[in-house]
Amino acid sequence: MDVSEVRNTSQRSQKLTSFAKLAKNVKKLLIISLIRSIMFLVMQLGISKKFQKEKKESALIMRKQTKIAAVVSAAALLALGASITSFAAAKGTWMMVDGEWYCYDKNGDVYENTFCSSNGKEYYVGDDGMLVRSSWVEYDGDYYFVNSSGAKIVNDWRLTTPYEDEDADEEWFYFQSTGKRADNKKILYKGSTFFFDADGKMLTGWVTADGNDVVNEENGINTSYTFFCDETGARVESSWVYTTEPATADDDADADEYWYYLKSSGKVATGRQTNIKGQAFILGNQSDNLGQMLTGWVAEFDNKTADKDDDYYIEIDGETESYAVNNENIADVYYCLYDEDKADGHVQKNKWIKTWRPEDAYDEDEDEDKFWYWVEKDGKVYIPEKADADAYKYALGDGSLEIKNKGKQFGIAKKKINSKDYFFNMAGEMVNNFIDVVKTGDDDVIDLGMHYFGGSDDGSMKTGSQSIKDDNGDTYKFYFGTKDSGNEKKGVGITGNKNNKLYYEGHLVVAQDYKYQTVDFIIDKKESTFIVNQNGSIQHSAVEYKEDGDVLINAKAAKYNTTTGANKYSVEDVNKLIINVEEIDETSVMAISGTFNASESVVPSSSGAGK
């Protein structure tokens, strides 16, 4: 300590002694005389070994004694000079010494490690009694923050490093009405909810808030107390978020992201939601898909309990499940069309959809066929409960009907949609092209015989005259019943006479190699013979049918059936015909192996359920 420091220390000590004497005799002396005496004494007093102490201790004694003197009068304070000022506060009195503020109690002792108040605000003084500014404050086991003026922050935010960790990243903290840091708290601020962990840090992303335990989610989703907070910290409510599963590492760039919907309460929605902004969605309700928006084929699996809420939902595809409708535990099937651009995967309703089968949907292989499915008004894909009939599938190829599906018989059901009739197989796929019904169910919903349902994108049952192209682009004529009347059935290919044209299972029969030919049909279990030309018109005159002067068929002695119906204009006595050409083989009309006729629909037997 140099001489000047010693001098200053002595001077301050003498000030304290003088101020104490002045306080005891203030009523006896004039204010001006007291101030002059004080200044004189200060200037005349020398250095005393008795008061040679550490600078801090001396300064503290001076401040205590100066406080006593300061209350004498304003005039006395002014006389001390501009270096010392003071003001009264609710808790103690504040005084500035050497540019720093200190707070004193009524005994003139400086407060330490506590809050003092002034003008409705609280200020903290440290262990040296000095006012603390722009800093964390730990007081009585709680944490506070004081601003640049030293005032305690209340009902407000602060972006700063954590307490006693200045090297850490800055975080957001919130200080409550008492000024205490919000630890393990849920705070409502300007209409939004925020969560803070045990260290007061504002949380974002997945958050668990269970009582007094608030943490970043690490153990999956619990629908009772798991929430999601956006980058501002606000809890997401009544909205979607696209993010990874809880506990996903921040540096996991390969982690899958999913859509989650947070209800108005902030809780994660699960199961079938019928009205999210006007649309229905299906959100996973199992541990491995909880809350995730499910898209594509979605099955509702029945847990076989009385409680419908026990049912669970999963996406079905070739990777995870067998074909949906083949699983007896499936209660219902839905299709959620995902639109990546719109972030939309709502349940489709009351419409047709064309897509891959579930077993083909995983790879979405363009080499695989897509099928048409019908979705009901409630969003459930139409899957027949039982077959109305058994059938075979045919297609028109190279001028003849060729059996498909490897000749396998399969079950079908009939459904009317928008006033039109459609057939579906037992997988819910709309069937198309030619369907030959060979066996009806108990309800007789579907009639025996050949039906036509248009091309791949037009599956409605056709009636009346139809011009259909084969694989080569050649057009062929067909006729399917328009009504249920007599031997005619709606949608069923006509066999026999229709408007003086000859049809077999709906296929127009024409002379193939000659201008005129005969053909034998079994109609109503009776053999019937017709004469047709190359336009398919039935001939019924008792004449000679010639080509280039040659008699092909001599029908001069022939008699024809003139009754109405399928047999009209059939030859009553074939023996009276003289036939000089080959007859048309009925099996050549359609490419069907073995014996086939319209009345009995005899086809090669097979088992299985082809799709």
C-alpha positions in Angstrom: 0.0 0.0 0.0 1.5 3.3 -1.0 1.3 6.6 0.9 -1.7 7.9 -1.0 -3.7 4.8 -0.3 -2.8 5.0 3.3 -3.8 8.6 3.4 -7.1 7.8 1.8 -7.7 5.1 4.2 -7.0 7.3 7.2 -9.1 10.1 5.8 -12.1 7.8 5.4 -11.7 6.4 8.9 -11.6 9.9 10.4 -14.7 10.8 8.4 -16.5 7.9 10.1 -15.5 9.1 13.6 -16.5 12.6 12.9 -19.8 11.6 11.4 -20.6 9.6 14.5 -20.0 12.5 16.7 -22.0 14.8 14.5 -25.0 12.5 14.7 -25.0 12.6 18.5 -24.7 16.5 18.7 -26.8 17.4 15.6 -29.4 19.3 17.7 -26.8 21.5 19.5 -24.8 22.7 16.5 -25.7 24.7 13.4 -25.6 22.8 10.2 -23.1 25.0 8.5 -20.7 24.8 11.5 -20.9 21.1 11.5 -20.1 20.8 7.9 -17.1 23.1 8.2 -15.8 21.3 11.2 -16.1 18.0 9.4 -14.2 19.3 6.4 -11.5 20.8 8.7 -11.1 17.7 10.7 -10.8 15.6 7.6 -8.0 17.8 6.2 -6.1 17.9 9.5 -6.2 14.4 10.7 -3.1 12.4 10.0 -2.5 8.7 9.5 -3.2 6.5 12.4 -1.9 3.0 12.8 -5.1 2.1 14.7 -7.2 2.5 11.4 -4.8 0.9 9.0 -7.0 -1.9 7.6 -7.8 -3.4 4.3 -9.4 -1.1 1.8 -12.6 -3.0 1.6 -13.1 -3.1 5.3 -12.4 0.6 5.7 -14.7 1.5 2.9 -17.5 -0.6 4.5 -17.1 1.2 7.8 -17.2 4.5 6.1 -20.4 3.7 4.2 -22.1 2.6 7.4 -21.2 5.8 9.3 -21.8 8.0 6.2 -25.3 6.6 6.1 -25.9 7.9 9.7 -24.6 11.3 8.8 -26.6 11.4 5.5 -29.9 11.5 7.2 -29.1 14.8 9.0 -30.2 17.0 6.1 -30.1 17.5 2.4 -27.8 20.5 2.9 -25.2 18.4 4.7 -25.2 15.8 1.9 -24.7 18.4 -0.7 -21.8 19.7 1.2 -20.1 16.3 0.9 -19.8 16.7 -2.8 -21.1 15.0 -5.9 -19.2 11.7 -5.2 -21.8 10.5 -2.7 -25.6 10.5 -3.3 -28.5 8.6 -1.7 -32.2 7.9 -1.8 -34.7 6.1 0.4 -36.2 2.8 -0.6 -38.9 0.4 0.7 -36.2 -1.9 2.1 -33.3 0.2 3.3 -31.7 3.2 1.7 -29.6 3.2 -1.4 -26.4 5.2 -1.7 -23.9 5.5 -4.5 -20.3 5.3 -3.4 -17.5 5.6 -5.9 -19.9 5.0 -8.8 -21.6 1.9 -7.3 -24.9 1.5 -5.5 -25.3 0.0 -2.1 -28.3 -0.6 0.1 -28.3 0.1 3.9 -30.5 -0.9 6.7 -31.8 1.4 9.4 -28.7 0.7 11.4 -26.4 1.8 8.7 -25.3 -1.7 7.8 -25.0 -2.6 4.1 -27.3 -5.3 2.9 -25.6 -8.4 1.3 -26.9 -11.2 -0.9 -30.5 -10.1 -0.9 -33.1 -8.1 -2.8 -33.8 -4.5 -2.0 -36.7 -2.7 -3.6 -37.3 0.7 -4.9 -40.2 2.2 -6.9 -42.0 -1.1 -7.1 -38.9 -3.0 -8.5 -36.5 -5.3 -6.7 -32.7 -5.1 -7.0 -30.1 -7.6 -5.9 -26.9 -6.8 -4.0 -24.1 -9.3 -3.9 -21.8 -10.5 -1.2 -19.9 -7.2 -1.2 -23.1 -5.2 -1.0 -22.8 -3.9 -4.5 -25.7 -3.7 -6.9 -25.6 -6.6 -9.4 -26.5 -6.0 -13.1 -27.2 -8.1 -16.2 -26.5 -11.4 -14.4 -28.0 -14.6 -13.0 -28.9 -14.5 -9.4 -29.2 -17.5 -7.1 -31.2 -16.6 -4.0 -32.7 -18.9 -1.4 -32.5 -21.9 -3.7 -34.2 -20.2 -6.7 -32.8 -18.6 -9.8 -33.4 -15.0 -11.0 -32.1 -12.7 -13.6 -31.4 -9.0 -13.3 -31.3 -6.6 -16.2 -28.8 -3.8 -17.1 -30.3 -1.5 -14.5 -30.1 -4.2 -11.8 -33.9 -4.7 -11.7 -35.2 -8.3 -11.3 -36.9 -9.6 -14.5 -40.5 -10.6 -14.0 -43.1 -12.1 -16.4 -40.5 -11.9 -19.2 -38.0 -13.8 -21.3 -34.2 -13.8 -21.5 -32.0 -15.4 -24.1 -28.7 -16.2 -22.3 -26.3 -18.9 -21.4 -27.4 -21.2 -18.6 -26.5 -20.4 -14.9 -22.8 -20.7 -14.3 -22.2 -22.1 -17.8 -21.1 -19.2 -19.9 -19.5 -21.6 -22.5 -22.8 -23.2 -23.3 -25.1 -22.2 -26.1 -27.7 -19.5 -25.3 -31.1 -20.7 -24.4 -34.5 -19.1 -23.7 -35.6 -18.8 -20.1 -38.7 -17.4 -18.6 -39.0 -15.6 -15.3 -42.4 -15.7 -13.5 -44.3 -13.0 -11.7 -42.1 -13.5 -8.6 -39.0 -13.3 -10.8 -38.2 -17.0 -10.2 -37.0 -18.9 -13.2 -39.6 -21.3 -14.6 -38.3 -24.8 -13.7 -40.3 -27.9 -14.6 -43.1 -25.7 -15.6 -45.9 -25.3 -18.1 -46.4 -21.5 -18.8 -49.2 -19.8 -20.6 -47.8 -16.7 -22.3 -49.9 -14.6 -24.7 -52.2 -17.5 -25.5 -49.5 -20.1 -26.1 -48.2 -22.8 -23.9 -44.5 -23.2 -23.2 -42.6 -26.0 -21.4 -39.4 -25.7 -19.3 -37.1 -28.4 -18.0 -35.6 -28.7 -14.5 -32.8 -26.2 -15.5 -35.4 -23.7 -16.8 -34.5 -24.2 -20.4 -37.4 -23.7 -22.9 -38.0 -27.0 -24.7 -38.8 -27.5 -28.4 -39.7 -30.6 -30.3 -41.2 -33.6 -28.5 -41.9 -32.8 -24.8 -43.1 -34.9 -21.9 -45.0 -32.9 -19.3 -46.1 -35.2 -16.5 -46.8 -33.3 -13.3 -43.6 -31.7 -12.1 -41.4 -33.7 -14.6 -40.9 -31.8 -17.8 -38.3 -33.1 -20.2 -37.5 -33.6 -23.9 -39.2 -36.8 -24.9 -36.9 -39.8 -25.0 -39.2 -42.7 -24.4 -41.8 -42.6 -27.1 -45.3 -41.0 -27.1 -47.8 -41.1 -24.3 -51.1 -39.7 -25.5 -51.8 -38.3 -22.0 -48.8 -36.1 -21.6 -46.7 -36.0 -24.7 -46.7 -32.7 -26.7 -44.8 -31.1 -29.5 -43.4 -27.5 -29.4 -42.3 -25.7 -32.5 -39.1 -23.8 -33.0 -40.5 -20.8 -31.1 -41.3 -23.1 -28.1 -45.0 -22.7 -28.5 -47.0 -25.9 -28.0 -48.6 -27.0 -31.3 -52.4 -27.2 -31.1 -55.0 -28.1 -33.7 -52.4 -28.5 -36.3 -50.1 -31.0 -38.2 -46.3 -31.4 -37.7 -43.9 -33.3 -39.9 -41.1 -34.7 -37.8 -39.2 -37.7 -36.7 -40.2 -40.1 -33.9 -39.4 -39.1 -30.3 -35.8 -39.8 -29.2 -34.4 -39.6 -32.7 -30.9 -38.3 -32.6 -30.4 -34.8 -34.0 -27.6 -36.0 -36.2 -29.6 -38.9 -37.7 -30.0 -37.7 -41.2 -31.6 -41.0 -42.3 -34.4 -40.9 -39.8 -37.9 -41.2 -41.3 -40.3 -38.3 -40.8 -44.0 -38.7 -40.3 -47.1 -36.5 -40.1 -48.6 -36.1 -36.6 -51.7 -34.2 -35.6 -51.9 -32.4 -32.3 -55.4 -31.8 -30.9 -56.6 -28.6 -29.4 -55.3 -29.8 -26.1 -51.9 -30.4 -27.6 -52.2 -34.1 -27.1 -51.3 -36.5 -29.9 -54.3 -37.8 -31.9 -54.5 -41.5 -32.7 -56.9 -43.9 -34.4 -59.5 -42.9 -36.9 -60.2 -39.1 -36.8 -63.4 -38.3 -38.6 -63.1 -34.5 -38.7 -59.7 -32.9 -39.0 -60.4 -29.6 -40.9 -63.3 -31.3 -42.7 -61.5 -34.6 -43.6 -61.0 -38.0 -42.0 -57.6 -39.4 -41.3 -56.2 -42.6 -39.8 -53.4 -42.2 -37.3 -51.5 -45.1 -35.9 -52.5 -46.4 -32.4 -49.9 -49.0 -31.9 -46.5 -48.6 -30.2 -44.6 -48.7 -33.4 -46.8 -46.2 -35.3 -48.4 -44.2 -32.5 -49.8 -40.9 -33.9 -48.3 -41.3 -37.3 -50.6 -40.5 -40.3 -51.2 -43.7 -42.2 -51.4 -43.6 -45.9 -52.1 -46.0 -48.8 -53.9 -49.2 -47.8 -54.9 -49.1 -44.1 -56.5 -52.0 -42.3 -58.5 -51.9 -39.1 -57.7 -55.1 -37.2 -60.3 -56.5 -34.8 -58.9 -57.4 -31.4 -62.0 -59.6 -30.9 -63.1 -57.7 -27.8 -66.3 -56.0 -27.0 -64.5 -52.7 -26.9 -64.2 -51.2 -30.4 -61.5 -48.9 -29.1 -59.2 -52.0 -28.9 -59.1 -52.2 -32.6 -55.8 -51.1 -34.1 -54.7 -49.6 -37.5 -51.7 -50.5 -39.6 -50.6 -49.8 -43.2 -50.8 -53.0 -45.2 -48.4 -53.8 -48.0 -46.3 -56.6 -49.4 -43.6 -56.0 -46.9 -45.6 -56.1 -43.6 -48.8 -58.0 -44.1 -50.5 -60.5 -46.4 -53.3 -59.2 -48.6 -55.7 -57.4 -46.4 -59.0 -59.1 -47.1 -57.4 -62.6 -46.7 -56.8 -61.9 -43.0 -59.8 -62.9 -40.9 -59.0 -60.4 -38.2 -59.4 -57.4 -40.5 -62.6 -55.6 -39.7 -62.5 -52.9 -42.4 -60.1 -51.6 -45.1 -59.5 -47.9 -46.0 -57.5 -46.1 -48.6 -55.7 -42.9 -47.7 -54.4 -41.2 -50.8 -51.2 -39.4 -49.9 -50.5 -36.1 -51.7 -46.9 -35.1 -50.9 -47.3 -31.6 -52.3 -50.3 -30.9 -50.1 -49.1 -33.0 -47.1 -52.4 -34.7 -47.3 -53.3 -38.3 -46.6 -57.0 -38.1 -45.8 -59.4 -41.1 -46.2 -61.0 -41.4 -49.6 -64.8 -41.4 -49.6 -67.5 -42.2 -52.1 -65.3 -42.5 -55.1 -63.4 -44.8 -57.4 -59.7 -45.3 -56.9 -57.3 -47.1 -59.2 -54.2 -48.4 -57.5 -52.0 -51.4 -56.9 -53.1 -54.3 -54.8 -51.7 -54.1 -51.2 -49.1 -56.8 -52.0 -47.9 -54.8 -54.9 -48.2 -51.3 -53.4 -44.9 -51.4 -51.4 -42.7 -51.2 -54.4 -45.4 -49.5 -56.6 -44.1 -51.6 -59.5 -45.3 -50.1 -62.7 -45.1 -53.6 -64.2 -47.9 -54.7 -61.9 -51.5 -54.1 -62.8 -53.6 -51.5 -61.1 -57.2 -52.3 -60.1 -60.3 -50.2 -59.5 -61.8 -50.1 -56.0 -64.9 -48.5 -54.7 -64.8 -46.5 -51.5 -68.1 -46.1 -49.6 -69.4 -42.8 -48.1 -67.9 -43.8 -44.7 -64.5 -44.3 -46.2 -64.5 -48.1 -46.1 -63.3 -49.9 -49.2 -66.0 -52.1 -50.5 -65.1 -55.7 -49.9 -67.8 -58.3 -50.5 -68.9 -60.3 -47.5 -69.8 -63.3 -49.6 -69.8 -64.3 -53.3 -73.0 -64.0 -55.3 -71.7 -66.3 -58.0 -68.7 -68.2 -59.4 -67.3 -67.1 -62.7 -64.5 -67.3 -65.2 -62.8 -64.3 -66.9 -62.5 -64.0 -70.7 -61.0 -61.5 -73.0 -61.5 -60.8 -76.7 -58.3 -61.8 -78.5 -57.8 -62.4 -82.2 -61.5 -62.6 -82.9 -62.4 -65.1 -80.2 -63.1 -65.1 -76.5 -60.1 -66.5 -74.7 -60.3 -67.7 -71.1 -58.0 -65.8 -68.6 -56.9 -66.2 -65.0 -55.3 -69.5 -65.9 -58.7 -71.0 -66.2 -59.4 -70.5 -62.5 -62.9 -70.0 -61.2 -63.4 -67.2 -58.7 -66.2 -65.7 -56.6 -67.8 -62.4 -57.5 -70.4 -60.1 -56.0 -72.7 -57.6 -57.7 -73.0 -54.0 -56.6 -75.0 -51.0 -57.9 -73.1 -47.7 -57.9 -74.6 -44.5 -59.2 -77.3 -46.5 -61.0 -74.9 -48.8 -62.7 -74.1 -52.5 -62.0 -70.6 -53.7 -61.3 -69.0 -57.0 -60.4 -66.3 -57.3 -57.7 -64.1 -60.2 -56.8 -63.7 -61.2 -53.2 -60.7 -58.9 -52.8 -62.8 -55.9 -53.6 -61.3 -55.5 -57.1 -63.7 -54.4 -59.8 -63.7 -57.1 -62.5 -63.8 -56.1 -66.2 -63.9 -57.4 -69.7 -65.9 -60.6 -70.2 -67.1 -62.5 -67.1 -68.8 -65.9 -67.6 -71.0 -66.7 -64.6 -71.2 -70.5 -64.2 -72.7 -70.9 -60.8 -75.1 -68.6 -58.8 -75.4 -68.2 -55.2 -78.5 -68.8 -53.0 -79.9 -65.3 -53.6 -79.8 -65.5 -57.4 -78.4 -61.9 -57.5 -76.4 -62.7 -60.6 -77.7 -64.6 -63.7 -75.8 -67.3 -65.5 -74.0 -66.6 -68.7 -71.5 -64.2 -70.3 -71.4 -60.6 -69.2 -69.4 -57.7 -70.5 -67.9 -54.8 -68.4 -66.0 -52.7 -70.8 -62.3 -52.1 -70.8 -59.8 -51.7 -68.0 -61.2 -48.3 -67.0 -64.9 -48.9 -67.6 -66.2 -51.6 -65.4 -70.0 -51.0 -65.6 -72.1 -53.8 -66.9 -73.0 -53.3 -70.6 -76.4 -54.0 -72.2 -77.7 -54.0 -75.7 -75.5 -54.0 -78.9 -71.8 -53.6 -78.3 -69.0 -53.2 -80.8 -65.8 -54.5 -79.2 -62.3 -54.6 -80.6 -59.9 -57.4 -80.1 -56.1 -57.3 -79.6 -55.6 -56.6 -83.3 -58.0 -53.7 -83.4 -60.6 -55.7 -85.3 -64.2 -55.0 -84.3 -66.8 -57.6 -83.4 -70.5 -57.4 -82.6 -72.1 -58.5 -79.3 -75.5 -58.3 -77.8 -76.3 -58.3 -74.1 -79.8 -58.4 -72.6 -81.4 -55.0 -71.7 -84.1 -56.3 -69.4 -85.3 -59.4 -67.5 -88.0 -60.7 -69.8 -88.6 -64.3 -71.0 -85.3 -65.8 -72.1 -83.5 -62.5 -71.9 -81.6 -61.4 -68.8 -80.2 -58.0 -68.2 -76.5 -57.9 -68.9 -76.3 -61.5 -70.1 -75.1 -62.3 -73.6 -78.0 -63.5 -75.8 -77.9 -67.1 -77.1 -80.1 -67.6 -80.2 -82.2 -65.2 -82.2 -82.2 -61.5 -81.3 -83.7 -59.1 -83.9 -83.1 -61.8 -86.5 -79.4 -62.0 -85.7 -77.8 -65.1 -84.3 -75.8 -64.8 -81.1 -73.9 -67.2 -79.0 -73.3 -66.1 -75.4 -73.6 -62.6 -76.8 -71.1 -63.1 -79.6 -72.6 -62.5 -83.1 -72.3 -65.8 -85.2 -71.5 -65.3 -88.8 -70.7 -67.5 -91.8 -66.9 -67.8 -91.8 -65.8 -69.6 -94.9 -68.8 -69.4 -97.1 -71.6 -66.9 -97.9 -74.0 -69.2 -96.0 -73.4 -71.8 -93.3 -75.3 -73.7 -90.7 -74.6 -73.9 -87.0 -76.0 -76.0 -84.2 -76.8 -74.7 -80.8 -78.2 -76.2 -77.6 -81.0 -73.9 -76.5 -83.2 -74.8 -73.6 -81.6 -78.3 -73.7 -82.7 -78.8 -77.3 -80.5 -78.8 -80.3 -81.4 -76.0 -82.7 -80.0 -75.5 -86.2 -79.7 -72.0 -87.9 -78.6 -70.8 -91.3 -76.6 -67.6 -91.1 -74.9 -65.4 -93.7 -71.6 -63.4 -93.2 -73.5 -60.6 -91.5 -74.9 -62.9 -88.9 -78.5 -62.6 -90.2 -80.6 -65.7 -89.8 -82.0 -67.1 -93.1 -85.5 -68.5 -93.1 -86.6 -68.9 -96.7 -87.3 -72.2 -98.4 -84.8 -71.6 -101.2 -81.4 -72.6 -102.4 -78.6 -70.6 -100.8 -75.9 -70.2 -103.4 -72.4 -68.6 -103.8 -71.0 -68.1 -107.3 -73.7 -70.3 -108.8 -72.9 -73.2 -106.4 -75.6 -74.4 -104.1 -74.3 -74.2 -100.6 -77.5 -75.2 -98.7 -80.7 -76.5 -100.3 -83.5 -75.4 -98.0 -86.4 -75.7 -100.4 -88.1 -78.3 -98.2 -87.2 -76.6 -95.0 -89.6 -75.4 -92.4 -88.7 -72.8 -89.8 -89.8 -72.2 -86.2 -91.9 -69.0 -86.4 -92.5 -68.6 -82.6 -91.0 -65.7 -80.8 -87.9 -66.2 -78.7 -84.4 -67.6 -79.0 -85.4 -70.4 -81.4 -87.2 -68.3 -83.9 -86.3 -69.2 -87.5 -84.4 -72.3 -86.4 -84.9 -75.3 -88.8 -87.6 -77.6 -87.5 -86.4 -80.7 -89.5 -82.7 -80.7 -90.3 -83.1 -83.8 -92.4 -84.9 -81.7 -95.0 -81.8 -79.6 -95.5 -79.2 -80.5 -98.1 -75.9 -79.1 -96.8 -72.9 -78.9 -99.1 -70.6 -76.9 -96.8 -69.0 -77.4 -93.5 -71.0 -76.5 -90.5 -69.8 -73.9 -88.0 -68.4 -75.6 -84.9 -70.1 -74.0 -81.9 -66.9 -74.3 -79.9 -65.1 -72.2 -82.6 -67.3 -69.3 -81.8 -65.5 -68.8 -78.6 -62.1 -70.4 -77.8 -63.2 -72.6 -75.0 -61.6 -76.0 -74.5 -63.8 -79.0 -74.1 -67.6 -79.0 -74.3 -69.4 -75.8 -73.7 -73.0 -74.8 -74.1 -75.1 -71.9 -73.0 -77.7 -73.9 -71.1 -75.4 -75.9 -69.0 -72.2 -73.7 -69.0 -70.0 -76.7 -68.8 -66.3 -75.7 -68.3 -63.2 -77.4 -67.1 -63.3 -77.7 -63.3 -60.7 -75.9 -61.2 -60.2 -74.8 -57.7 -58.8 -71.6 -56.1 -59.8 -68.0 -56.1 -58.1 -66.2 -58.8 -58.0 -62.4 -58.6 
